[in-house]
Amino acid sequence: KAFIASRGFYLPSFAFWSPADWATRGPEVAEIPANALGWDVTDFGSGNYATCGLLLFTIRNGHPNNWETMTGKLYAEKIMVVGVDQVTPFHFHWSKTEDIINRGGGDLVIEVYNATADDRLCDSPVTVSVDGALRTVAAGTQIRLGPGESITLPTRLYHAFWGAGERVLVGEVSLVNDDTRDNRFLKPQGRFPEIEEDEVPLHLLVTDYARYYAVERS
């Protein structure tokens, strides 16, 4: 939280709610758990968060069903903290196009590959938009984004990323985010980690809501 604030980025008030705060909330906040807004930490099943992991906070998001009705929010926004050499492993999204933005700190390194028809890494050149300018690079190129720079990642484009130099605050602006159905990892990965609950949560993760927020969802 201190790092995010140090970069001049401010989280919404529900980022700081405790489990006791959640116990007092009613249906007026049902959108938060329904659309998986809030804190999300993962080690992708690696068991080593420092080298393979990601800290995320989803600020806004629509529900995947919104695309069927074309109503409500059709977009999402996240803020992420990426450590130096802390890798988010190769994956793509079936439905979600996203902009990944370096919001400050060190550099963000993104390695890109097209996907083959059978969802493996392809050796064909990759064309991406970096701050609105098209760039064609060889498969496996590592594109380095400095603070303020961004890249657009279309569907079915494999990407892995990590921080360089110092920890990076990373933004994501995208279509609706659905971590239960829209992630294709190159190697089988656990998106949501197993957590040994030996401490009372300070703040809830998106996977905690079912245990602490009892309002029926519509």
Secondary structure, 3 states (H helix, E strand, C coil): CHHHHHCCCCCCHHHHCCHHHHHCCCHHHCHHHHCCCEEEEECCCCCCCCCECEEEEEEEECCCCHHHHCCCCCEEEEEEEECECCEEEEEEECCCCEEEEEEEEEEEEEEEEEECCCCCECCCCEEEEECCEEEEECCCCEEEECCCCEEEECCCEEEEEEEEEEEEEEEEEEECCCCCCCEEECCCCCCCCCCCCCCCCCCCEHHHHHHHCCCCCC
